[in-house]
Amino acid sequence: MFSTTIEEIIKKALSILGTAYFYKCFGMSLLRMVIGFTIALFLALVFGILAGNIKPLQKVLKPTMTILKAIPTAALILLFLVLMGAKNTPILIVVLICFPILYDSVVGGFNNLDQGIEDALRVDSKNEIANTFRIRLPLSMPHILVGISSSFALSFKIEIMAEVITGYTRLGLGSAILAAQRSDPTNMVPVFGYSLITIIIVFIIDLLCEYINKIY
């Protein structure tokens, strides 16, 4: 049985916050998350804009997006761990989890455009590329931004979880939690300390994302 108190955990968390190692770990986790999220957003914009303008393509891609959202995250992590190794798995997992969410937000923004606007575009201009980037995309941005804010918080949780499951040993919050557990399995205070800090960070990100969602 492990015997720890909340006071010990808080003291350890404060001690961790005073180390340079924590900020390096946080920075690396954030960097990997941003890389994966940026790739997912780029792919979502490309495929979302195409599908938003080409309805048959939207129907073709719908089953793929449904499958991607249905696959358990842990199963994806283990699959990529075998195929790609631990180094790139956290980034790839963020891409695959966030891509269908962001794609749906882009397509949803295009699908929710007022029909009167679409009718006016057909009459006033035949340049579909110009119509898309000058009119449709800007008008869809509130819908897209909601998807971005929602999946951004999720991507950080996924990135940390992927580090823990893959056993990734380089700098990262998930890696720090795993290293603390491996260094002394009988002492869970460091593990709980890192976990508490991680929970607070994710909570703050969630609050910021909810605030952005309310704005839009």
Secondary structure, 3 states (H helix, E strand, C coil): CCCCCHHHHHHHHHHHHCCHHHHHHHHHHHHHHHHHHHHHHHHHHHHHHHHHHCHHHHHHHHHHHHHHHHCCHHHHHHHHHHHHCCCCHHHHHHHHHHHHHHHHHHHHHHHCCCHHHHHHHHHHCCCHHHHHHHHHHHHHHHHHHHHHHHHHHHHHHHHHHHHHHHCCCCCCHHHHHHHHHHHCCCCCHHHHHHHHHHHHHHHHHHHHHHHHHHHC
